[in-house]
Amino acid sequence: MDEHTTNLIGIKLGSKYGVLSDQILCFDQRFDIRINHNASKTFITIAQREDLIKDFFGQNIIYVTGIVGKNGVGKSTTLRYLRDLFIKDKKELDEREQDIVFFKDGGVIKVYINQYARADIEIDNETGLPLEEVYYRDYPKVLDRIKNLTTIYYSNSLETDFFEKESVNYYNVSTGFLKEQIGKINQAVRSKKIRTLGGVKRFRYTELKRQVEFLRAFNELQRRPDIPFKRIDAIAVNIHTLSRNDVDRLRSYLIENIERVTDNMSLPEGFVRDLSDRLSATLSEFGKRIEFRYEHGTDPLQGRFYENLTLFLLRSILQDNVLIDLLIQQQEHFIQLIDIFREGQEFLDHDNSRYGRLIDNLRGLFEDLQRRATEKNEKRSKKQLPILAKLTDIEALEVYFRRHWPEFEKDKHSLTLRTNSDLFSEFFERHYSTALDLPFMNMRWPSLSAGEESLIAYFSRLFAILKDIRSDNVLMLIDEGDLYFHPEWQRDYVHFLLEFLNSELIRPNGIHLILTTHSPFIISDLPRENIILLEKSEDDLGFSNVRVSRPEKRTLGGNIHTLFTENFFLGESTVSSFARQKIQDEIIAPILSSDRFDIRKVQQLIDRVGEPVLKRILEERLSKRLNG
């Protein structure tokens, strides 16, 4: 056994955690843990097995454990317990006096025992490795003592515990967590911008950025892992189609906002009304222009880009109450602002190369506004106005699109950037964060199914962590990672995952993978000893408890249909509940009764039964009834 690897061996849960209590779960069958009790002592024996095949799952994988069972037996609960061992200040694990956690840390066996129970426990170490007992007070503080290990947690469910505190060597890459938190994984994106973005926008930014970086690394490999990423060769940039209603809604919103901000200000009589009239007239012209283009069937994509950009700039300025306040102080600037947008419409029709003048005019206006406000010692204007930085970014993006427009692949609604092109690299290196701020632009992989999108998101998150972490040892906790895949991909899921983890993309070579699943395909990929089976039962008093065991039959390469009929999946029935009830009530019950029944209806139902043996039996029963 490799003396340098660090991995989880098993846990003994004492008091209740979720639905689990007083259970031993061994996650690494290279070791055997046995616990016996008498009236005063708990005796623990740890032994080492030598009959397992080395590198069975590849050179980077220490071990793979599958946790299987019906709903409500504690599969996800088990992973959450393991996750909580590595989280800072995890109050849910306080006072776990009867829990014991077993680790192999390099060449040492470490056993975590509550300090109040130390006198009641005796350990017999038969592994041949040194043993260290680590005593904890409240719960096993594994993160304090296991340094050479990175833990990664992924769940497909949208959990509510969004505000957990990741520790130095613990990452949560679940969708629910990343939509609410920045998360340590986003450090790999290396952008200060993500800290200023809202949750959904930040999630979109980091997800696509990670996916692009992963695909670049994937495509550069001489031997690529056998994962179906063949159709990810382009990004589609969809541009919103404006309507007259969009402009009318914006006009109402901006005028209401101006009136709300200026409500308690001492302003010249009629100033706000005149301002609103000017703005309304400018946007009315804009709306007529869009309506004319729509009615006459002219919808050039480039023109649509500039129309959206113009309205975005106007909205950004006039929904910012600080900017409105500053403009009111220099009232001629407010009038000038609206005139800039009115005159700027001429740049949209025939000569987009002049569009930069609109941005230049806006920049000049706000630079002058800032200078005058600074001279009046306005503190909030001493620093550069945020709008100036935004104008600089938008100007660079506009120049990029204008310069390269003839080179893009285009259809009616979107343009396409090929992932192997310089256009693509320049966009993501210089302009992607700016484009993300523009709500009228939506970027997506155009040819992917939902399953393919899920797959690339999943692997790109793992790649973002595994390429940078310093530790060679990884505990990877994946809760139903195959949940939304088609059965064909469920069949290939473990293969895809092992191909990825054993590829040149990955640096760590001591990965311990623990999976929960409902899929018999995954069970078919694992030997019997690699599977933990959780089964719920009731005692004589009617109380439920969960029993931990291994499948009775060998599972590696097992027939999927046979595995489906095992108790931990469907039991003896392989027919869905609705169909079974339909057959029982409307075919079998009428045939067996002594009353007359609708023969034609029963025959129609039998004709629709798909299982051939069942169908033949039903036909024979109907024939026997009819022929006496």
Summary of the structure (lengths in Angstrom):
residues: 628
radius of gyration: 32.6
end to end distance: 71.6
largest distance: 107.9
contacts: 1877
relative contact order: 0.12
helix: 47%
strand: 19%
